């Protein structure tokens, strides 16, 4: 009679670590990692010297958000984003017609100031409303809507 002892069947696992390492590298290379782009705002360069440029008060439209998230527009209480939108657009596109508004669109400055305690959500709401006015103006110049202009940037 023959001996019935069989060899144990084993799976060679010596290259498993190499395969796992290669798979890890593959997934790291092919995976896209989302990053926050943040706010796209151009800030002036830092300077220790005081600003010497003078602007006529008529060309500055002031929006201020205090630490309680209350909004003041041109030193008056905020009434609503629709009214703000209309007033800012009228201010920018005045072209010197109304002596209380800006001289022309190139000289018009919309100043958004906030307090240290202002919440980001409120700041973003107001900034989006003000930026939307510019998107609408620029879109009208080239014949598209504000939403399409926003997507084209």
C-alpha positions as CSV (number, residue, x, y, z in Angstrom):
1,X,0.0,0.0,0.0
2,X,1.0,3.5,-0.7
3,X,1.3,6.0,1.9
4,X,-1.7,8.4,1.9
5,X,0.1,11.3,3.3
6,X,-0.4,14.3,1.1
7,X,1.4,17.5,1.1
8,X,-0.5,20.4,2.5
9,X,-1.5,22.9,-0.2
10,X,-0.3,26.4,0.7
11,X,-0.8,29.6,-1.1
12,X,2.4,31.5,-1.5
13,X,1.8,34.8,0.3
14,X,5.3,36.2,0.0
15,X,4.2,38.6,-2.7
16,X,0.9,39.7,-1.0
17,X,2.7,42.7,0.6
18,X,4.0,43.8,-2.8
19,X,0.5,43.6,-4.3
20,X,-1.1,45.5,-1.4
21,X,1.6,48.2,-1.7
22,X,1.0,48.5,-5.5
23,X,-2.8,48.7,-4.9
24,X,-2.3,51.4,-2.3
25,X,-0.1,53.5,-4.7
26,X,-2.7,53.0,-7.5
27,X,-5.6,54.3,-5.3
28,X,-3.6,57.2,-4.0
29,X,-2.6,58.3,-7.5
30,X,-6.1,57.8,-9.1
31,X,-8.1,59.3,-6.3
32,X,-9.1,63.0,-6.5
33,X,-8.9,64.9,-3.3
34,X,-11.3,67.8,-3.0
35,X,-9.8,71.0,-1.7
36,X,-11.5,74.1,-0.6
37,X,-10.7,77.0,-2.9
38,X,-12.0,79.5,-0.5
39,X,-13.2,83.0,-1.4
40,X,-11.9,84.5,-4.6
41,X,-11.2,88.0,-3.5
42,X,-8.2,90.2,-4.5
43,X,-6.8,91.9,-1.4
44,X,-4.5,94.9,-1.6
45,X,-0.8,94.2,-0.8
46,X,0.3,94.8,2.8
47,X,1.8,98.2,3.4
48,X,2.9,100.0,6.5
49,X,2.5,103.3,4.8
50,X,-0.9,105.0,5.0
51,X,-3.0,105.1,1.9
52,X,-2.7,108.5,0.1
53,X,-5.3,108.0,-2.6
54,X,-8.3,110.3,-2.1
55,X,-11.8,109.3,-3.2
56,X,-14.7,111.6,-3.4
57,X,-17.3,110.6,-0.8
58,X,-19.9,110.5,-3.6
59,X,-18.2,107.6,-5.3
60,X,-18.2,105.3,-2.2
61,X,-21.2,103.1,-1.4
62,X,-20.8,101.9,2.2
63,X,-22.2,98.6,3.5
64,X,-21.3,97.7,7.1
65,X,-22.1,94.6,9.1
66,X,-21.8,94.8,12.9
67,X,-21.0,92.1,15.4
68,X,-24.7,91.3,15.9
69,X,-25.0,90.6,12.1
70,X,-27.1,93.7,11.5
71,X,-26.5,95.5,8.3
72,X,-26.2,99.3,7.7
73,X,-26.3,100.5,4.1
74,X,-25.2,104.1,3.6
75,X,-25.7,104.7,7.4
76,X,-29.3,103.6,7.2
77,X,-30.8,100.3,8.4
78,X,-30.8,97.4,5.9
79,X,-34.2,96.8,4.3
80,X,-33.7,93.8,2.1
81,X,-31.5,92.2,-0.5
82,X,-33.8,93.2,-3.4
83,X,-33.6,96.9,-2.5
84,X,-29.8,96.6,-1.9
85,X,-29.4,95.0,-5.4
86,X,-31.4,97.8,-7.0
87,X,-29.6,100.6,-5.1
88,X,-26.1,99.3,-5.8
89,X,-26.9,98.9,-9.5
90,X,-28.3,102.4,-9.7
91,X,-25.2,103.7,-7.8
92,X,-22.7,102.0,-10.2
93,X,-24.5,102.9,-13.4
94,X,-25.3,106.5,-12.5
95,X,-22.8,108.1,-14.9
96,X,-23.0,111.4,-13.0
97,X,-26.8,112.0,-13.6
98,X,-27.7,112.1,-9.9
99,X,-25.3,114.2,-7.9
100,X,-25.7,112.0,-4.8
101,X,-24.5,108.9,-6.6
102,X,-21.2,107.9,-8.3
103,X,-19.6,109.9,-11.1
104,X,-19.2,106.8,-13.4
105,X,-18.8,103.0,-13.2
106,X,-15.0,103.2,-13.2
107,X,-14.9,105.5,-10.1
108,X,-17.7,103.7,-8.2
109,X,-16.5,101.8,-5.1
110,X,-18.7,99.5,-3.1
111,X,-17.1,99.2,0.4
112,X,-18.1,96.2,2.5
113,X,-16.9,96.5,6.1
114,X,-17.5,94.1,8.9
115,X,-16.8,93.9,12.6
116,X,-14.6,91.2,14.2
117,X,-17.7,89.4,15.6
118,X,-19.5,89.2,12.3
119,X,-20.5,85.6,11.3
120,X,-19.1,84.2,8.1
121,X,-22.6,83.2,6.9
122,X,-23.8,86.8,7.0
123,X,-20.7,88.1,5.4
124,X,-21.0,85.6,2.5
125,X,-24.7,86.5,2.0
126,X,-23.9,90.2,1.7
127,X,-20.8,89.6,-0.4
128,X,-22.8,87.3,-2.8
129,X,-25.5,90.0,-3.2
130,X,-23.0,92.7,-4.0
131,X,-21.0,90.4,-6.4
132,X,-24.3,89.5,-8.1
133,X,-24.9,93.1,-9.0
134,X,-21.5,93.2,-10.8
135,X,-22.2,89.8,-12.5
136,X,-25.5,91.2,-13.8
137,X,-23.8,94.4,-15.1
138,X,-21.0,92.5,-16.8
139,X,-23.4,90.0,-18.2
140,X,-25.6,92.7,-19.7
141,X,-22.6,94.2,-21.4
142,X,-21.9,90.9,-23.3
143,X,-25.6,89.8,-23.6
144,X,-25.9,87.0,-21.1
145,X,-27.6,86.5,-17.7
146,X,-25.8,87.0,-14.4
147,X,-26.0,83.3,-13.7
148,X,-24.3,82.4,-17.0
149,X,-21.7,85.1,-16.4
150,X,-21.0,83.6,-13.0
151,X,-20.5,80.1,-14.5
152,X,-18.2,81.5,-17.2
153,X,-15.7,82.9,-14.7
